[in-house]
């Protein structure tokens, strides 16, 4: 399988100096190889205005096979609105996947900074139900943005708005899981942001969603180092969704 499912020797979400990472793509690859990994996904943050993507893809593709590693190339882009619009540049080179992320709160009229959402929630000018509903709807509407999509750090925006994953009803998690399963979308369990929660992970697994492990590393020292992810996934059923050792 090109996209490892719950495999602790893979990491599909590693950033470099092409965007906001502290390490080069070469340094990330060397760290992964030294850590005994077999699959590494190099991704960087893009916007519609990003013009360095061809150089990034070329640099990553040239590293495939280094240290025996299978190296995948992707980008991370934020959801802009409830309609599922993604902040992706046009005429993209061929990628292995797109990480879809909730860096800002998607609203019907565009993205809202989580600080602004928190203020509106505090003053009862916006309800938690609306925030959660918009976020889930936007996420589901984003699932067709590319041939292969991985949902990155699902629900990580909620604490930044003053909410938590506990504000997301089971029914909405199941609805999102069913949509992801139907579209063959993978959902990552993210080390950096410690999300999704175990409750959400269990509901997604019950829906048959493929889950993958990612660190969201911004430094070579963090590549493939799991703590939250390992403990969260430890008691999932064995079989295709079992964590490899």
DRENLO-849077 format. One record per residue (C-alpha): x, y, z. Coordinates in steps of 0.02 Angstrom, whole numbers, plus 50000, padded with zeros to 5 digits. Example, Ala and Ser with C-alpha at 12.3 -4.5 7.8 and 13.67 -1.06 7.14 Angstrom:
REM DRENLO-849077
site east=50615&north=49775&up=50390 $
site east=50684&north=49947&up=50357 $
REM end
This chain:
REM DRENLO-849077
site east=50000&north=50000&up=50000 $
site east=50072&north=50169&up=49951 $
site east=49998&north=50252&up=50104 $
site east=50044&north=50157&up=50262 $
site east=49900&north=50128&up=50381 $
site east=49948&north=50146&up=50565 $
site east=50129&north=50102&up=50534 $
site east=50251&north=50174&up=50661 $
site east=50393&north=50167&up=50535 $
site east=50305&north=50292&up=50423 $
site east=50274&north=50478&up=50439 $
site east=50171&north=50565&up=50305 $
site east=50176&north=50743&up=50374 $
site east=50349&north=50821&up=50384 $
site east=50389&north=51004&up=50343 $
site east=50548&north=51083&up=50278 $
site east=50630&north=51251&up=50247 $
site east=50527&north=51266&up=50088 $
site east=50390&north=51333&up=50203 $
site east=50397&north=51347&up=50394 $
site east=50507&north=51199&up=50440 $
site east=50678&north=51218&up=50522 $
site east=50762&north=51075&up=50427 $
site east=50796&north=51046&up=50244 $
site east=50716&north=50904&up=50148 $
site east=50886&north=50818&up=50146 $
site east=50903&north=50833&up=50335 $
site east=50728&north=50762&up=50360 $
site east=50769&north=50614&up=50248 $
site east=50931&north=50580&up=50340 $
site east=50840&north=50583&up=50507 $
site east=50706&north=50463&up=50445 $
site east=50835&north=50343&up=50375 $
site east=50934&north=50348&up=50536 $
site east=50776&north=50313&up=50635 $
site east=50744&north=50153&up=50536 $
site east=50590&north=50215&up=50444 $
site east=50532&north=50149&up=50276 $
site east=50410&north=50284&up=50214 $
site east=50423&north=50472&up=50230 $
site east=50299&north=50601&up=50167 $
site east=50377&north=50771&up=50137 $
site east=50249&north=50910&up=50130 $
site east=50251&north=51098&up=50144 $
site east=50120&north=51233&up=50168 $
site east=50055&north=51313&up=50009 $
site east=49936&north=51451&up=49962 $
site east=49860&north=51503&up=49797 $
site east=50005&north=51624&up=49776 $
site east=50142&north=51493&up=49805 $
site east=50268&north=51493&up=49662 $
site east=50405&north=51377&up=49726 $
site east=50306&north=51215&up=49714 $
site east=50394&north=51146&up=49557 $
site east=50563&north=51169&up=49643 $
site east=50499&north=51082&up=49799 $
site east=50429&north=50934&up=49702 $
site east=50590&north=50916&up=49603 $
site east=50696&north=50918&up=49762 $
site east=50586&north=50788&up=49847 $
site east=50574&north=50671&up=49697 $
site east=50764&north=50671&up=49681 $
site east=50777&north=50600&up=49858 $
site east=50666&north=50448&up=49832 $
site east=50759&north=50289&up=49880 $
site east=50887&north=50377&up=49988 $
site east=50934&north=50266&up=50134 $
site east=50809&north=50138&up=50071 $
site east=50664&north=50257&up=50102 $
site east=50507&north=50271&up=49998 $
site east=50482&north=50458&up=49992 $
site east=50312&north=50532&up=49951 $
site east=50280&north=50711&up=49901 $
site east=50131&north=50815&up=49954 $
site east=50074&north=50986&up=50008 $
site east=49968&north=51053&up=50151 $
site east=49831&north=51179&up=50115 $
site east=49696&north=51255&up=50222 $
site east=49508&north=51249&up=50199 $
site east=49444&north=51422&up=50155 $
site east=49256&north=51409&up=50169 $
site east=49108&north=51298&up=50209 $
site east=49095&north=51257&up=50024 $
site east=49258&north=51161&up=50042 $
site east=49367&north=51278&up=49938 $
site east=49552&north=51243&up=49969 $
site east=49696&north=51367&up=49966 $
site east=49789&north=51275&up=49827 $
site east=49892&north=51352&up=49685 $
site east=49835&north=51321&up=49508 $
site east=49926&north=51210&up=49383 $
site east=50005&north=51103&up=49518 $
site east=50136&north=50973&up=49471 $
site east=50090&north=50793&up=49506 $
site east=50084&north=50754&up=49692 $
site east=50057&north=50596&up=49792 $
site east=49928&north=50680&up=49904 $
site east=49861&north=50842&up=49976 $
site east=49847&north=50867&up=50162 $
site east=49686&north=50963&up=50197 $
site east=49699&north=51065&up=50356 $
site east=49593&north=51177&up=50468 $
site east=49717&north=51319&up=50497 $
site east=49575&north=51444&up=50508 $
site east=49391&north=51422&up=50544 $
site east=49298&north=51398&up=50378 $
site east=49140&north=51503&up=50373 $
site east=49010&north=51533&up=50237 $
site east=49095&north=51698&up=50192 $
site east=49274&north=51635&up=50202 $
site east=49405&north=51590&up=50333 $
site east=49397&north=51667&up=50506 $
site east=49546&north=51683&up=50622 $
site east=49519&north=51572&up=50775 $
site east=49552&north=51720&up=50889 $
site east=49404&north=51811&up=50812 $
site east=49296&north=51656&up=50828 $
site east=49344&north=51640&up=51011 $
site east=49292&north=51820&up=51043 $
site east=49125&north=51797&up=50957 $
site east=49094&north=51638&up=51055 $
site east=49138&north=51724&up=51218 $
site east=49011&north=51861&up=51183 $
site east=48877&north=51738&up=51126 $
site east=48880&north=51810&up=50951 $
site east=48925&north=51639&up=50883 $
site east=48873&north=51470&up=50950 $
site east=48978&north=51314&up=50972 $
site east=48850&north=51216&up=50871 $
site east=48872&north=51333&up=50722 $
site east=49062&north=51327&up=50732 $
site east=49066&north=51138&up=50741 $
site east=48934&north=51119&up=50607 $
site east=49025&north=51236&up=50487 $
site east=49190&north=51148&up=50519 $
site east=49123&north=50974&up=50487 $
site east=49026&north=51030&up=50333 $
site east=49178&north=51119&up=50262 $
site east=49289&north=50969&up=50294 $
site east=49169&north=50851&up=50206 $
site east=49154&north=50970&up=50059 $
site east=49343&north=50976&up=50042 $
site east=49367&north=50789&up=50018 $
site east=49361&north=50796&up=49828 $
site east=49492&north=50932&up=49807 $
site east=49625&north=50812&up=49742 $
site east=49645&north=50632&up=49684 $
site east=49715&north=50580&up=49853 $
site east=49673&north=50674&up=50011 $
site east=49734&north=50653&up=50189 $
site east=49645&north=50751&up=50325 $
site east=49777&north=50835&up=50432 $
site east=49762&north=50867&up=50620 $
site east=49573&north=50848&up=50618 $
site east=49484&north=50969&up=50738 $
site east=49647&north=51054&up=50791 $
site east=49564&north=51224&up=50761 $
site east=49435&north=51197&up=50899 $
site east=49547&north=51228&up=51052 $
site east=49611&north=51386&up=50967 $
site east=49430&north=51446&up=50963 $
site east=49402&north=51402&up=51146 $
site east=49311&north=51239&up=51107 $
site east=49363&north=51057&up=51110 $
site east=49328&north=50894&up=51020 $
site east=49201&north=50858&up=51156 $
site east=49093&north=50989&up=51070 $
site east=49082&north=50878&up=50915 $
site east=48937&north=50755&up=50933 $
site east=48966&north=50572&up=50893 $
site east=48839&north=50585&up=50752 $
site east=48941&north=50719&up=50663 $
site east=49103&north=50620&up=50683 $
site east=49017&north=50467&up=50609 $
site east=48949&north=50571&up=50465 $
site east=49123&north=50637&up=50427 $
site east=49195&north=50463&up=50442 $
site east=49069&north=50392&up=50321 $
site east=49108&north=50530&up=50196 $
site east=49295&north=50498&up=50212 $
site east=49270&north=50311&up=50192 $
site east=49161&north=50336&up=50038 $
site east=49294&north=50443&up=49955 $
site east=49444&north=50338&up=50009 $
site east=49510&north=50484&up=50111 $
site east=49640&north=50445&up=50245 $
site east=49638&north=50533&up=50413 $
site east=49799&north=50560&up=50508 $
site east=49824&north=50547&up=50694 $
site east=49936&north=50696&up=50727 $
site east=50077&north=50698&up=50855 $
site east=50110&north=50886&up=50861 $
site east=49930&north=50938&up=50895 $
site east=49881&north=50778&up=50989 $
site east=49725&north=50753&up=50886 $
site east=49602&north=50682&up=50848 $
site east=49554&north=50626&up=51022 $
site east=49540&north=50443&up=51064 $
site east=49350&north=50455&up=51060 $
site east=49354&north=50526&up=50884 $
site east=49486&north=50402&up=50827 $
site east=49381&north=50256&up=50889 $
site east=49226&north=50322&up=50801 $
site east=49322&north=50345&up=50638 $
site east=49396&north=50171&up=50652 $
site east=49222&north=50100&up=50681 $
site east=49167&north=50187&up=50521 $
site east=49305&north=50095&up=50427 $
site east=49412&north=50248&up=50395 $
site east=49595&north=50218&up=50353 $
site east=49705&north=50305&up=50482 $
site east=49888&north=50349&up=50465 $
site east=50022&north=50409&up=50584 $
site east=50102&north=50580&up=50565 $
site east=50212&north=50690&up=50672 $
site east=50185&north=50858&up=50585 $
site east=50371&north=50878&up=50618 $
site east=50449&north=51048&up=50586 $
site east=50623&north=50990&up=50638 $
site east=50722&north=50837&up=50588 $
site east=50735&north=50780&up=50770 $
site east=50546&north=50752&up=50777 $
site east=50528&north=50647&up=50619 $
site east=50447&north=50480&up=50659 $
site east=50447&north=50508&up=50848 $
site east=50278&north=50457&up=50917 $
site east=50207&north=50470&up=51092 $
site east=50027&north=50534&up=51087 $
site east=49993&north=50440&up=50925 $
site east=50059&north=50274&up=50990 $
site east=49961&north=50283&up=51152 $
site east=49801&north=50337&up=51063 $
site east=49809&north=50196&up=50938 $
site east=49875&north=50061&up=51054 $
site east=49711&north=49971&up=51082 $
site east=49637&north=49979&up=50908 $
site east=49590&north=49810&up=50837 $
site east=49725&north=49706&up=50755 $
site east=49725&north=49667&up=50571 $
site east=49735&north=49794&up=50431 $
site east=49723&north=49938&up=50555 $
site east=49853&north=49868&up=50675 $
site east=50008&north=49969&up=50713 $
site east=50164&north=49885&up=50648 $
site east=50309&north=49861&up=50766 $
REM end
